[in-house]
């Protein structure tokens, strides 16, 4: 599988990374429903067997459950992948999620992640959200200190704006940004990608398949029966009238993938990788067969014609959204 440099960090990542948001289970606000833990671990192991060299997780995914499963998978691997995780979202006893990035909390979260992952150091430690904004410098200085102590090797951010990254970059180079990016969430194309390219900041995009909408396997019937433990059951993109617009666009994209002998999921991932600023696409998997389907997308380079055809389909979607009185906000 192809590799790309992660900005100026010195890390080289495969163009596909294993995402573990969904394997946090369904027992938290942004869960994806119940799951088979053995299948989740097998999916991680299969991804590494296929040549993927890095895994992304976060402390908030299932209140540590995702990190626990990643740690179990790591124990079964002879070739150790690069491990990235995130802090800054803390689940409270009542199930609510607080945005906390004060120094004491950052240190506590890092120590807990190290224990759950059972690693000596975290390869890439990321600030999950820049909230509260007034505290991002305090959090970043704490991350710098953790790096000096050898508990983390590289430090990056997630969901930050160019202006916020500039504030942090002045204190210590930002290794990477993890933003949402897919055909239905293109907000980072305006300013963020160029800022990262100009400042040597790697980009590892999450949700390249828009939570499954861009896999071609979703339907109105499936959306209607999403379990209440699956946060997509509360996501407007999975409800009328946005769902119909999104599925209509997927139908227009389908022939592009079919002519290339690819799946829609592979087209969606390859589309994000067409941008030179993007180092890697984070691809979620809960079963081995899912990562087997998507891993090969890391080696597909879209032709100019394919890219143009995708753009035409997406422009028509924008017109349909405008007719509904809404626009793509760039969020997943």
C-alpha positions as CSV (number, residue, x, y, z in Angstrom):
1,X,0.0,0.0,0.0
2,X,1.2,3.5,-0.8
3,X,2.6,5.7,2.0
4,X,2.7,9.4,2.4
5,X,4.7,11.6,4.7
6,X,2.7,13.1,7.6
7,X,3.6,16.7,7.0
8,X,7.0,17.5,8.5
9,X,6.6,15.0,11.4
10,X,8.9,12.3,10.0
11,X,6.2,9.7,10.2
12,X,5.1,7.9,7.0
13,X,1.5,6.6,7.0
14,X,-0.2,4.3,4.6
15,X,-2.9,6.1,2.7
16,X,-5.5,4.1,4.6
17,X,-5.7,4.2,8.4
18,X,-7.8,2.0,10.6
19,X,-10.5,4.0,12.3
20,X,-12.0,2.7,15.6
21,X,-14.8,5.2,16.4
22,X,-17.4,2.6,15.6
23,X,-15.9,-0.2,17.8
24,X,-16.6,1.9,20.9
25,X,-20.0,0.2,21.0
26,X,-23.4,1.6,21.6
27,X,-23.3,2.5,25.3
28,X,-22.5,6.2,24.8
29,X,-24.0,9.3,23.1
30,X,-22.2,8.9,19.7
31,X,-22.1,5.1,19.6
32,X,-22.7,3.0,16.6
33,X,-24.8,0.2,18.2
34,X,-23.9,-3.0,19.8
35,X,-21.1,-5.1,18.4
36,X,-19.1,-8.3,18.5
37,X,-15.8,-7.5,20.2
38,X,-14.0,-10.4,18.7
39,X,-15.0,-9.3,15.3
40,X,-13.8,-5.8,16.0
41,X,-10.4,-7.0,17.1
42,X,-10.2,-9.3,14.0
43,X,-11.0,-6.3,11.8
44,X,-8.0,-4.4,13.2
45,X,-5.7,-7.4,12.8
46,X,-6.9,-8.0,9.2
47,X,-6.2,-4.4,8.4
48,X,-2.6,-4.7,9.5
49,X,-2.3,-8.0,7.6
50,X,-3.4,-6.1,4.4
51,X,-0.6,-3.6,4.8
52,X,-2.1,-0.7,6.8
53,X,0.4,0.7,9.2
54,X,-1.5,2.9,11.5
55,X,-4.6,2.9,13.8
56,X,-6.6,5.9,15.0
57,X,-8.7,5.9,18.2
58,X,-9.8,8.2,21.0
59,X,-10.4,8.0,24.7
60,X,-14.0,9.1,24.4
61,X,-15.0,6.3,22.0
62,X,-17.1,4.1,24.2
63,X,-15.5,5.8,27.3
64,X,-12.2,4.0,26.7
65,X,-13.7,0.8,25.2
66,X,-12.2,1.4,21.7
67,X,-8.7,1.9,23.2
68,X,-9.1,-1.3,25.2
69,X,-9.9,-3.3,22.0
70,X,-7.0,-1.7,20.1
71,X,-4.8,-2.7,23.0
72,X,-6.0,-6.3,22.8
73,X,-5.4,-6.3,19.0
74,X,-1.9,-4.9,19.5
75,X,-1.0,-7.9,21.8
76,X,-1.8,-10.3,18.9
77,X,0.3,-8.4,16.3
78,X,4.0,-9.2,15.7
79,X,4.3,-6.1,13.5
80,X,3.4,-3.1,15.6
81,X,1.5,-0.3,13.8
82,X,1.6,3.4,14.5
83,X,-1.0,4.3,17.1
84,X,-2.8,7.6,17.3
85,X,-5.3,8.6,19.9
86,X,-7.1,11.8,21.1
87,X,-8.2,13.5,24.3
88,X,-10.5,16.4,25.3
89,X,-13.9,14.8,25.4
90,X,-14.7,13.3,28.9
91,X,-17.8,11.2,29.5
92,X,-19.5,12.1,32.8
93,X,-21.3,9.6,35.2
94,X,-24.7,10.7,33.7
95,X,-23.5,9.9,30.2
96,X,-23.1,13.6,29.1
97,X,-19.8,14.6,27.4
98,X,-17.8,17.5,28.7
99,X,-15.2,19.4,26.7
100,X,-12.2,19.6,29.1
101,X,-8.6,20.4,27.9
102,X,-7.1,21.8,31.1
103,X,-3.6,20.6,32.0
104,X,-4.6,18.2,34.8
105,X,-7.2,16.5,32.7
106,X,-4.9,16.2,29.6
107,X,-2.3,14.4,31.8
108,X,-4.9,12.1,33.3
109,X,-6.3,11.2,29.9
110,X,-2.9,10.5,28.5
111,X,-2.0,8.2,31.4
112,X,-5.3,6.4,31.1
113,X,-4.8,5.9,27.3
114,X,-1.3,4.5,27.8
115,X,-2.8,2.0,30.2
116,X,-5.6,0.9,28.0
117,X,-3.5,0.7,24.9
118,X,-0.7,-0.9,26.9
119,X,2.0,1.0,25.0
120,X,5.1,2.8,26.3
121,X,4.4,5.9,24.3
122,X,1.6,7.2,22.0
123,X,2.9,7.7,18.4
124,X,0.5,10.6,17.6
125,X,-1.4,12.4,20.4
126,X,-4.2,14.7,19.2
127,X,-6.4,17.4,20.8
128,X,-9.9,16.1,19.8
129,X,-11.7,19.4,19.7
130,X,-10.5,23.0,20.3
131,X,-13.0,23.5,23.1
132,X,-13.0,25.6,25.1
133,X,-11.0,27.8,22.7
134,X,-9.5,29.8,25.5
135,X,-7.7,26.7,26.8
136,X,-6.1,25.4,23.6
137,X,-2.7,26.9,24.4
138,X,-2.7,25.3,27.9
139,X,-3.6,22.0,26.4
140,X,-0.9,22.3,23.7
141,X,1.8,23.3,26.2
142,X,0.8,20.2,28.2
143,X,1.2,18.1,25.0
144,X,4.6,19.6,24.4
145,X,5.6,18.6,28.0
146,X,4.3,15.1,27.5
147,X,6.4,14.8,24.3
148,X,9.5,16.0,26.2
149,X,8.8,13.3,28.8
150,X,8.6,10.6,26.1
151,X,5.0,9.7,26.8
152,X,4.0,10.8,23.3
153,X,6.1,11.0,20.2
154,X,4.2,13.5,17.9
155,X,1.4,16.0,18.6
156,X,-1.4,17.0,16.4
157,X,-5.0,18.3,16.5
158,X,-8.4,17.4,15.3
159,X,-11.3,19.6,14.2
160,X,-9.2,22.8,14.5
161,X,-9.4,25.9,12.2
162,X,-6.4,27.4,10.4
163,X,-6.5,30.3,12.9
164,X,-6.4,28.0,15.9
165,X,-3.6,25.9,14.3
166,X,-1.6,29.1,13.7
167,X,-1.7,29.9,17.4
168,X,-0.4,26.5,18.4
169,X,2.1,26.2,15.5
170,X,3.9,29.3,16.9
171,X,4.5,27.4,20.1
172,X,5.5,24.0,18.6
173,X,5.0,22.6,15.1
174,X,1.6,20.9,14.6
175,X,2.3,17.5,13.2
176,X,-1.2,16.8,11.8
177,X,-4.8,17.8,11.5
178,X,-7.6,15.3,11.7
179,X,-10.7,16.9,10.1
180,X,-13.9,15.5,8.6
181,X,-13.7,15.2,4.9
182,X,-15.8,13.4,2.3
183,X,-17.9,14.2,-0.7
184,X,-20.8,15.4,1.5
185,X,-18.5,17.4,3.9
186,X,-16.1,19.6,1.9
187,X,-15.6,22.5,4.3
188,X,-11.8,22.0,4.6
189,X,-11.3,22.7,0.9
190,X,-11.8,26.5,1.3
191,X,-8.8,27.4,3.5
192,X,-7.8,24.5,5.7
193,X,-6.1,22.2,3.2
194,X,-4.0,25.0,1.8
195,X,-3.0,26.2,5.3
196,X,-1.8,22.7,6.1
197,X,0.1,22.3,2.9
198,X,1.9,25.6,3.3
199,X,2.8,24.9,6.9
200,X,4.0,21.2,6.7
201,X,0.9,19.9,8.6
202,X,-0.2,16.4,7.6
203,X,-3.9,15.8,7.1
204,X,-5.6,12.5,8.2
205,X,-9.3,12.8,7.3
206,X,-12.0,11.0,9.1
207,X,-15.4,9.8,7.9
208,X,-14.4,9.6,4.2
209,X,-17.5,7.4,3.6
210,X,-19.8,9.8,5.5
211,X,-20.8,7.3,8.2
212,X,-21.7,4.7,5.6
213,X,-23.9,6.9,3.4
214,X,-21.3,6.8,0.6
215,X,-20.8,3.0,0.7
216,X,-23.8,2.4,-1.6
217,X,-25.1,0.0,1.0
218,X,-27.5,2.4,2.7
219,X,-31.2,2.8,1.9
220,X,-34.2,4.6,3.3
221,X,-35.4,1.3,4.8
222,X,-32.1,0.7,6.6
223,X,-32.1,4.2,7.9
224,X,-35.6,3.8,9.3
225,X,-34.6,0.8,11.4
226,X,-31.3,2.1,12.9
227,X,-31.1,1.1,16.5
228,X,-31.4,3.9,19.1
229,X,-27.9,3.0,20.3
230,X,-26.6,4.0,16.9
231,X,-26.2,7.8,16.9
232,X,-26.9,7.9,13.1
233,X,-30.6,7.4,14.1
234,X,-30.5,11.0,15.3
235,X,-28.3,12.5,12.5
236,X,-30.3,14.7,10.1
237,X,-28.3,13.4,7.1
238,X,-30.1,10.0,7.7
239,X,-33.5,11.5,7.9
240,X,-35.9,13.0,5.3
241,X,-35.5,15.3,3.4
242,X,-31.7,15.2,3.5
243,X,-31.6,11.4,3.3
244,X,-33.4,11.4,-0.1
245,X,-31.0,14.0,-1.5
246,X,-27.9,12.0,-0.3
247,X,-29.2,8.7,-1.6
248,X,-30.0,10.3,-5.0
249,X,-26.4,11.5,-5.2
250,X,-25.1,8.1,-4.3
251,X,-27.1,6.6,-7.2
252,X,-25.4,9.1,-9.6
253,X,-22.0,8.1,-8.3
254,X,-22.6,4.4,-8.6
255,X,-21.9,4.1,-12.3
256,X,-18.5,5.9,-11.9
257,X,-17.3,3.2,-9.5
258,X,-18.8,0.4,-11.5
259,X,-17.1,1.4,-14.7
260,X,-13.8,1.3,-12.9
261,X,-14.6,-2.1,-11.4
262,X,-14.6,-0.6,-7.9
263,X,-17.1,-0.3,-5.1
264,X,-18.7,3.0,-4.0
265,X,-16.8,2.8,-0.7
266,X,-13.6,2.6,-2.6
267,X,-14.5,5.6,-4.8
268,X,-15.4,7.7,-1.8
269,X,-12.1,7.0,-0.1
270,X,-10.0,7.4,-3.3
271,X,-11.7,10.8,-3.9
272,X,-10.4,12.2,-0.6
273,X,-6.9,11.0,-1.4
274,X,-6.9,12.9,-4.7
275,X,-5.8,16.0,-2.7
276,X,-2.0,16.1,-2.3
277,X,-2.4,17.7,1.2
278,X,-4.2,14.6,2.5
279,X,-1.8,12.0,4.0
280,X,-4.3,9.3,4.8
281,X,-8.0,8.5,5.0
282,X,-9.2,7.0,8.3
283,X,-11.5,4.1,7.4
284,X,-13.7,2.5,10.1
285,X,-14.3,-1.2,10.3
286,X,-16.2,-3.5,12.7
287,X,-15.7,-6.7,10.7
288,X,-12.7,-8.1,8.7
289,X,-14.7,-8.1,5.5
290,X,-15.3,-4.4,5.7
291,X,-11.6,-3.5,5.9
292,X,-10.9,-6.0,3.1
293,X,-13.2,-4.0,0.8
294,X,-11.9,-0.6,1.7
295,X,-8.2,-1.1,2.1
296,X,-7.6,-1.4,-1.6
297,X,-8.9,2.1,-2.1
298,X,-5.5,3.4,-0.9
299,X,-3.9,2.5,-4.2
300,X,-6.5,3.8,-6.5
301,X,-5.7,7.1,-8.2
302,X,-8.7,8.7,-9.8
303,X,-8.4,9.8,-13.4
304,X,-9.3,13.4,-14.4
305,X,-12.4,12.2,-16.0
306,X,-13.6,10.3,-12.9
307,X,-12.9,13.3,-10.8
308,X,-14.9,15.5,-13.1
309,X,-17.8,13.1,-13.1
310,X,-17.8,13.0,-9.3
311,X,-17.8,16.8,-9.3
312,X,-20.8,17.0,-11.6
313,X,-22.8,14.7,-9.3
314,X,-21.9,16.7,-6.2
315,X,-22.8,20.0,-7.9
316,X,-26.2,18.6,-8.6
317,X,-26.6,17.6,-5.0
318,X,-25.7,21.2,-4.0
319,X,-28.5,22.5,-6.2
320,X,-30.9,20.1,-4.5
321,X,-29.8,21.2,-1.1
322,X,-30.3,24.8,-2.0
323,X,-33.8,24.0,-3.2
324,X,-34.4,22.6,0.3
325,X,-33.0,25.8,1.9
326,X,-30.0,24.1,3.3
327,X,-26.3,23.8,2.4
328,X,-23.4,21.5,3.2
329,X,-21.9,22.8,6.5
330,X,-18.7,20.7,6.2
331,X,-19.6,18.7,9.3
332,X,-20.2,14.9,9.5
